[in-house]
Amino acid sequence: MGNDNPWADEFAVVTGASGSIGAAIADHLARLGARVGASDLTVGAAAPIGDRRAFASVDVTQSAAVDAWIADLDNRWGSPTIGIICAGISRAGRLIETSDADWTSVIDVNLTGAFYSARAVIRRMVAAGRGGRIVFVGSWAAHSPHPHIGAYSASKAGLRALAQTLALDHAADGILVNEVAPGIVDAGVSAQLFRSDPALERRTRAAIPDGSLISPDDVARDVAFLCSPENRHTTGAVLVSDGGLSLASNMNPGTRRT
């Protein structure tokens, strides 16, 4: 009897998989039934390795390391059908106060590393001739400037242009390239700040039209929607998932529940 699960033949590569969002994406795709080859700079002791999941330590800022990782996965499972580009970092500070080292590290991981990762996966997809799906995990900071994390905002704007350029360039190859752009995610540093400062969380929720924070699992579901085998045509799109935050302003904050 054949396998009726449409995800059973999918093989997803996920970068940044030790972070809250990357881990949620890798777990979600694995639960759907896909093979998952995940990576991050550091690998936890409990990193899953088996017939359908593998975790490797990879520095995405090193093109040779990325290429070697993808080649190893190709030898094990064949060409990836899905690439999730999630590795990212942030450094606080206004742009004129940002050091050379902080600027370089953010751009190297968020933009150059994303390019290296997407390039390695797309090359394998093109060689296999079966098409595929690429999803970049971007941010609403790409279109709503964040002066307090200026390098991050600039890197995510560049990431969006990268995704859309690849979408246009590889549509004829059957490779659909899209971006998920979350708003304020209740994870990582943000979650720590909210737990230590409940008033900050209340102010943040009050600024979001739908009044809710995004969870890593919410982001994972958005990613799965775009890389689903059922997505046949959507490419070059930005799925903004921010509860209406980037639509609001001080003049027009949106209707609030009372």
TORBATI-608774 format. One record per residue (C-alpha): residue number from 1; residue in one letter; x, y, z. Coordinates in nm, 2 decimals, always signed. Example, Ala and Ser with C-alpha at 12.3 -4.5 7.8 and 13.67 -1.06 7.14 Angstrom:
+-----+------+--------+--------+--------+
! seq ! type !     xx !     yy !     zz !
+-----+------+--------+--------+--------+
!   1 !    A !  +1.23 !  -0.45 !  +0.78 !
!   2 !    S !  +1.37 !  -0.11 !  +0.71 !
+-----+------+--------+--------+--------+
***
This chain:
+-----+------+--------+--------+--------+
! seq ! type !     xx !     yy !     zz !
+-----+------+--------+--------+--------+
!   1 !    M !  +0.00 !  +0.00 !  +0.00 !
!   2 !    G !  +0.14 !  +0.34 !  -0.09 !
!   3 !    N !  +0.19 !  +0.62 !  +0.16 !
!   4 !    D !  -0.09 !  +0.87 !  +0.15 !
!   5 !    N !  +0.10 !  +1.14 !  +0.34 !
!   6 !    P !  +0.20 !  +1.41 !  +0.08 !
!   7 !    W !  +0.50 !  +1.50 !  +0.31 !
!   8 !    A !  +0.65 !  +1.16 !  +0.32 !
!   9 !    D !  +0.87 !  +1.22 !  +0.01 !
!  10 !    E !  +0.97 !  +1.57 !  +0.12 !
!  11 !    F !  +1.32 !  +1.64 !  +0.25 !
!  12 !    A !  +1.36 !  +1.98 !  +0.43 !
!  13 !    V !  +1.68 !  +2.15 !  +0.52 !
!  14 !    V !  +1.65 !  +2.40 !  +0.81 !
!  15 !    T !  +1.92 !  +2.64 !  +0.92 !
!  16 !    G !  +1.92 !  +2.81 !  +1.27 !
!  17 !    A !  +1.74 !  +2.51 !  +1.41 !
!  18 !    S !  +1.87 !  +2.55 !  +1.77 !
!  19 !    G !  +1.68 !  +2.88 !  +1.81 !
!  20 !    S !  +1.31 !  +2.88 !  +1.93 !
!  21 !    I !  +1.17 !  +2.95 !  +1.58 !
!  22 !    G !  +1.41 !  +2.72 !  +1.39 !
!  23 !    A !  +1.35 !  +2.43 !  +1.64 !
!  24 !    A !  +0.97 !  +2.48 !  +1.61 !
!  25 !    I !  +0.99 !  +2.47 !  +1.23 !
!  26 !    A !  +1.21 !  +2.16 !  +1.22 !
!  27 !    D !  +0.98 !  +1.98 !  +1.47 !
!  28 !    H !  +0.67 !  +2.08 !  +1.28 !
!  29 !    L !  +0.80 !  +1.96 !  +0.95 !
!  30 !    A !  +0.91 !  +1.63 !  +1.11 !
!  31 !    R !  +0.57 !  +1.58 !  +1.26 !
!  32 !    L !  +0.41 !  +1.63 !  +0.92 !
!  33 !    G !  +0.62 !  +1.34 !  +0.79 !
!  34 !    A !  +0.91 !  +1.51 !  +0.61 !
!  35 !    R !  +1.28 !  +1.42 !  +0.65 !
!  36 !    V !  +1.46 !  +1.70 !  +0.82 !
!  37 !    G !  +1.83 !  +1.79 !  +0.80 !
!  38 !    A !  +1.88 !  +2.07 !  +1.05 !
!  39 !    S !  +2.18 !  +2.28 !  +1.15 !
!  40 !    D !  +2.30 !  +2.56 !  +1.38 !
!  41 !    L !  +2.63 !  +2.68 !  +1.50 !
!  42 !    T !  +2.60 !  +2.47 !  +1.81 !
!  43 !    V !  +2.43 !  +2.14 !  +1.85 !
!  44 !    G !  +2.26 !  +2.03 !  +2.17 !
!  45 !    A !  +2.34 !  +1.69 !  +2.33 !
!  46 !    A !  +1.98 !  +1.58 !  +2.26 !
!  47 !    A !  +1.99 !  +1.67 !  +1.89 !
!  48 !    P !  +1.79 !  +1.41 !  +1.70 !
!  49 !    I !  +1.97 !  +1.19 !  +1.46 !
!  50 !    G !  +1.80 !  +0.89 !  +1.28 !
!  51 !    D !  +1.65 !  +0.77 !  +0.96 !
!  52 !    R !  +1.44 !  +1.08 !  +0.91 !
!  53 !    R !  +1.61 !  +1.35 !  +1.12 !
!  54 !    A !  +1.97 !  +1.47 !  +1.14 !
!  55 !    F !  +2.14 !  +1.77 !  +1.31 !
!  56 !    A !  +2.48 !  +1.91 !  +1.22 !
!  57 !    S !  +2.70 !  +2.20 !  +1.35 !
!  58 !    V !  +2.74 !  +2.44 !  +1.06 !
!  59 !    D !  +2.86 !  +2.80 !  +1.04 !
!  60 !    V !  +2.64 !  +2.95 !  +0.77 !
!  61 !    T !  +2.89 !  +3.24 !  +0.72 !
!  62 !    Q !  +3.13 !  +2.99 !  +0.57 !
!  63 !    S !  +3.03 !  +2.89 !  +0.22 !
!  64 !    A !  +3.25 !  +2.58 !  +0.21 !
!  65 !    A !  +3.10 !  +2.45 !  +0.53 !
!  66 !    V !  +2.74 !  +2.51 !  +0.40 !
!  67 !    D !  +2.82 !  +2.33 !  +0.07 !
!  68 !    A !  +2.98 !  +2.04 !  +0.25 !
!  69 !    W !  +2.68 !  +2.00 !  +0.48 !
!  70 !    I !  +2.43 !  +2.00 !  +0.19 !
!  71 !    A !  +2.64 !  +1.76 !  -0.01 !
!  72 !    D !  +2.65 !  +1.52 !  +0.29 !
!  73 !    L !  +2.27 !  +1.54 !  +0.32 !
!  74 !    D !  +2.24 !  +1.48 !  -0.05 !
!  75 !    N !  +2.45 !  +1.17 !  -0.03 !
!  76 !    R !  +2.24 !  +1.04 !  +0.26 !
!  77 !    W !  +1.88 !  +1.13 !  +0.14 !
!  78 !    G !  +1.91 !  +1.28 !  -0.21 !
!  79 !    S !  +1.83 !  +1.63 !  -0.32 !
!  80 !    P !  +1.64 !  +1.86 !  -0.07 !
!  81 !    T !  +1.29 !  +1.95 !  -0.18 !
!  82 !    I !  +1.25 !  +2.22 !  +0.08 !
!  83 !    G !  +1.50 !  +2.48 !  +0.22 !
!  84 !    I !  +1.41 !  +2.68 !  +0.53 !
!  85 !    I !  +1.65 !  +2.97 !  +0.58 !
!  86 !    C !  +1.62 !  +3.07 !  +0.95 !
!  87 !    A !  +1.96 !  +3.14 !  +1.10 !
!  88 !    G !  +1.97 !  +3.49 !  +1.23 !
!  89 !    I !  +2.12 !  +3.71 !  +1.50 !
!  90 !    S !  +2.06 !  +4.07 !  +1.63 !
!  91 !    R !  +2.27 !  +4.33 !  +1.79 !
!  92 !    A !  +2.12 !  +4.62 !  +1.98 !
!  93 !    G !  +2.21 !  +4.98 !  +1.88 !
!  94 !    R !  +2.15 !  +5.27 !  +1.66 !
!  95 !    L !  +2.33 !  +5.25 !  +1.33 !
!  96 !    I !  +2.57 !  +5.53 !  +1.41 !
!  97 !    E !  +2.66 !  +5.36 !  +1.73 !
!  98 !    T !  +2.70 !  +5.01 !  +1.57 !
!  99 !    S !  +3.06 !  +4.88 !  +1.57 !
! 100 !    D !  +3.22 !  +4.74 !  +1.26 !
! 101 !    A !  +3.22 !  +4.40 !  +1.43 !
! 102 !    D !  +2.85 !  +4.41 !  +1.52 !
! 103 !    W !  +2.75 !  +4.53 !  +1.17 !
! 104 !    T !  +2.96 !  +4.26 !  +1.00 !
! 105 !    S !  +2.84 !  +3.98 !  +1.22 !
! 106 !    V !  +2.47 !  +4.06 !  +1.17 !
! 107 !    I !  +2.51 !  +4.10 !  +0.79 !
! 108 !    D !  +2.73 !  +3.79 !  +0.77 !
! 109 !    V !  +2.47 !  +3.56 !  +0.94 !
! 110 !    N !  +2.14 !  +3.72 !  +0.84 !
! 111 !    L !  +2.22 !  +3.80 !  +0.47 !
! 112 !    T !  +2.54 !  +3.64 !  +0.35 !
! 113 !    G !  +2.47 !  +3.32 !  +0.54 !
! 114 !    A !  +2.12 !  +3.31 !  +0.40 !
! 115 !    F !  +2.26 !  +3.36 !  +0.05 !
! 116 !    Y !  +2.51 !  +3.07 !  +0.09 !
! 117 !    S !  +2.24 !  +2.84 !  +0.23 !
! 118 !    A !  +1.98 !  +2.92 !  -0.03 !
! 119 !    R !  +2.24 !  +2.89 !  -0.31 !
! 120 !    A !  +2.36 !  +2.55 !  -0.20 !
! 121 !    V !  +2.01 !  +2.41 !  -0.17 !
! 122 !    I !  +1.88 !  +2.57 !  -0.50 !
! 123 !    R !  +2.18 !  +2.43 !  -0.69 !
! 124 !    R !  +2.09 !  +2.08 !  -0.57 !
! 125 !    M !  +1.72 !  +2.14 !  -0.67 !
! 126 !    V !  +1.81 !  +2.26 !  -1.01 !
! 127 !    A !  +2.04 !  +1.96 !  -1.07 !
! 128 !    A !  +1.77 !  +1.72 !  -0.96 !
! 129 !    G !  +1.51 !  +1.89 !  -1.19 !
! 130 !    R !  +1.22 !  +1.83 !  -0.96 !
! 131 !    G !  +1.16 !  +2.19 !  -0.84 !
! 132 !    G !  +1.12 !  +2.27 !  -0.47 !
! 133 !    R !  +1.03 !  +2.53 !  -0.21 !
! 134 !    I !  +1.25 !  +2.78 !  -0.03 !
! 135 !    V !  +1.12 !  +2.98 !  +0.27 !
! 136 !    F !  +1.32 !  +3.26 !  +0.43 !
! 137 !    V !  +1.23 !  +3.36 !  +0.78 !
! 138 !    G !  +1.24 !  +3.73 !  +0.77 !
! 139 !    S !  +1.08 !  +4.00 !  +0.98 !
! 140 !    W !  +0.84 !  +4.29 !  +0.99 !
! 141 !    A !  +1.15 !  +4.49 !  +1.06 !
! 142 !    A !  +1.23 !  +4.46 !  +0.69 !
! 143 !    H !  +0.95 !  +4.71 !  +0.60 !
! 144 !    S !  +0.91 !  +4.88 !  +0.94 !
! 145 !    P !  +1.25 !  +5.03 !  +1.03 !
! 146 !    H !  +1.38 !  +4.95 !  +1.38 !
! 147 !    P !  +1.64 !  +5.21 !  +1.48 !
! 148 !    H !  +1.73 !  +5.03 !  +1.80 !
! 149 !    I !  +1.84 !  +4.73 !  +1.61 !
! 150 !    G !  +1.94 !  +4.90 !  +1.29 !
! 151 !    A !  +2.18 !  +4.64 !  +1.15 !
! 152 !    Y !  +1.91 !  +4.37 !  +1.19 !
! 153 !    S !  +1.65 !  +4.58 !  +1.02 !
! 154 !    A !  +1.88 !  +4.65 !  +0.73 !
! 155 !    S !  +1.98 !  +4.28 !  +0.70 !
! 156 !    K !  +1.61 !  +4.17 !  +0.68 !
! 157 !    A !  +1.54 !  +4.43 !  +0.41 !
! 158 !    G !  +1.82 !  +4.28 !  +0.21 !
! 159 !    L !  +1.70 !  +3.93 !  +0.28 !
! 160 !    R !  +1.36 !  +4.02 !  +0.13 !
! 161 !    A !  +1.53 !  +4.14 !  -0.19 !
! 162 !    L !  +1.73 !  +3.82 !  -0.20 !
! 163 !    A !  +1.42 !  +3.61 !  -0.17 !
! 164 !    Q !  +1.23 !  +3.79 !  -0.44 !
! 165 !    T !  +1.53 !  +3.79 !  -0.67 !
! 166 !    L !  +1.57 !  +3.42 !  -0.63 !
! 167 !    A !  +1.19 !  +3.37 !  -0.68 !
! 168 !    L !  +1.20 !  +3.55 !  -1.01 !
! 169 !    D !  +1.52 !  +3.38 !  -1.13 !
! 170 !    H !  +1.41 !  +3.02 !  -1.05 !
! 171 !    A !  +1.03 !  +3.02 !  -1.12 !
! 172 !    A !  +1.10 !  +2.85 !  -1.45 !
! 173 !    D !  +1.28 !  +2.58 !  -1.25 !
! 174 !    G !  +0.97 !  +2.50 !  -1.05 !
! 175 !    I !  +1.13 !  +2.64 !  -0.73 !
! 176 !    L !  +0.90 !  +2.86 !  -0.53 !
! 177 !    V !  +1.07 !  +3.11 !  -0.30 !
! 178 !    N !  +0.88 !  +3.30 !  -0.03 !
! 179 !    E !  +0.93 !  +3.48 !  +0.30 !
! 180 !    V !  +0.75 !  +3.46 !  +0.63 !
! 181 !    A !  +0.78 !  +3.79 !  +0.81 !
! 182 !    P !  +0.68 !  +3.75 !  +1.18 !
! 183 !    G !  +0.60 !  +4.05 !  +1.40 !
! 184 !    I !  +0.68 !  +4.02 !  +1.78 !
! 185 !    V !  +0.75 !  +3.66 !  +1.87 !
! 186 !    D !  +0.72 !  +3.55 !  +2.23 !
! 187 !    A !  +1.05 !  +3.37 !  +2.24 !
! 188 !    G !  +1.42 !  +3.43 !  +2.29 !
! 189 !    V !  +1.52 !  +3.77 !  +2.43 !
! 190 !    S !  +1.17 !  +3.91 !  +2.38 !
! 191 !    A !  +1.02 !  +3.64 !  +2.60 !
! 192 !    Q !  +1.28 !  +3.70 !  +2.87 !
! 193 !    L !  +1.21 !  +4.07 !  +2.87 !
! 194 !    F !  +0.83 !  +4.01 !  +2.89 !
! 195 !    R !  +0.87 !  +3.76 !  +3.18 !
! 196 !    S !  +1.09 !  +4.01 !  +3.37 !
! 197 !    D !  +0.88 !  +4.31 !  +3.29 !
! 198 !    P !  +0.51 !  +4.23 !  +3.27 !
! 199 !    A !  +0.43 !  +4.60 !  +3.21 !
! 200 !    L !  +0.64 !  +4.59 !  +2.89 !
! 201 !    E !  +0.44 !  +4.29 !  +2.77 !
! 202 !    R !  +0.12 !  +4.47 !  +2.84 !
! 203 !    R !  +0.23 !  +4.78 !  +2.64 !
! 204 !    T !  +0.35 !  +4.56 !  +2.36 !
! 205 !    R !  +0.02 !  +4.37 !  +2.34 !
! 206 !    A !  -0.17 !  +4.71 !  +2.35 !
! 207 !    A !  +0.03 !  +4.82 !  +2.04 !
! 208 !    I !  -0.08 !  +4.51 !  +1.84 !
! 209 !    P !  -0.42 !  +4.55 !  +1.68 !
! 210 !    D !  -0.52 !  +4.19 !  +1.75 !
! 211 !    G !  -0.36 !  +4.21 !  +2.10 !
! 212 !    S !  -0.16 !  +3.89 !  +2.07 !
! 213 !    L !  +0.20 !  +3.79 !  +2.05 !
! 214 !    I !  +0.33 !  +3.53 !  +1.80 !
! 215 !    S !  +0.45 !  +3.19 !  +1.91 !
! 216 !    P !  +0.73 !  +2.99 !  +1.74 !
! 217 !    D !  +0.46 !  +2.74 !  +1.65 !
! 218 !    D !  +0.26 !  +3.01 !  +1.47 !
! 219 !    V !  +0.57 !  +3.08 !  +1.26 !
! 220 !    A !  +0.62 !  +2.71 !  +1.19 !
! 221 !    R !  +0.26 !  +2.68 !  +1.06 !
! 222 !    D !  +0.31 !  +2.98 !  +0.83 !
! 223 !    V !  +0.63 !  +2.82 !  +0.70 !
! 224 !    A !  +0.46 !  +2.49 !  +0.64 !
! 225 !    F !  +0.18 !  +2.66 !  +0.45 !
! 226 !    L !  +0.43 !  +2.81 !  +0.20 !
! 227 !    C !  +0.64 !  +2.50 !  +0.16 !
! 228 !    S !  +0.35 !  +2.26 !  +0.14 !
! 229 !    P !  +0.33 !  +2.03 !  -0.17 !
! 230 !    E !  -0.01 !  +2.19 !  -0.22 !
! 231 !    N !  +0.15 !  +2.53 !  -0.29 !
! 232 !    R !  +0.17 !  +2.52 !  -0.66 !
! 233 !    H !  +0.21 !  +2.89 !  -0.77 !
! 234 !    T !  +0.28 !  +3.12 !  -0.48 !
! 235 !    T !  +0.63 !  +3.27 !  -0.52 !
! 236 !    G !  +0.80 !  +3.59 !  -0.43 !
! 237 !    A !  +0.54 !  +3.65 !  -0.16 !
! 238 !    V !  +0.58 !  +3.79 !  +0.19 !
! 239 !    L !  +0.35 !  +3.64 !  +0.44 !
! 240 !    V !  +0.34 !  +3.91 !  +0.71 !
! 241 !    S !  +0.22 !  +3.76 !  +1.04 !
! 242 !    D !  +0.22 !  +4.04 !  +1.29 !
! 243 !    G !  -0.14 !  +4.08 !  +1.41 !
! 244 !    G !  -0.18 !  +4.40 !  +1.21 !
! 245 !    L !  +0.12 !  +4.57 !  +1.39 !
! 246 !    S !  +0.28 !  +4.71 !  +1.08 !
! 247 !    L !  -0.05 !  +4.85 !  +0.96 !
! 248 !    A !  -0.11 !  +5.06 !  +1.28 !
! 249 !    S !  +0.03 !  +5.40 !  +1.37 !
! 250 !    N !  -0.02 !  +5.64 !  +1.66 !
! 251 !    M !  -0.27 !  +5.83 !  +1.45 !
! 252 !    N !  -0.45 !  +5.51 !  +1.34 !
! 253 !    P !  -0.39 !  +5.24 !  +1.61 !
! 254 !    G !  -0.68 !  +5.02 !  +1.50 !
! 255 !    T !  -1.00 !  +4.93 !  +1.69 !
! 256 !    R !  -0.93 !  +4.81 !  +2.04 !
! 257 !    R !  -1.14 !  +4.56 !  +2.23 !
! 258 !    T !  -1.29 !  +4.70 !  +2.55 !
+-----+------+--------+--------+--------+
***
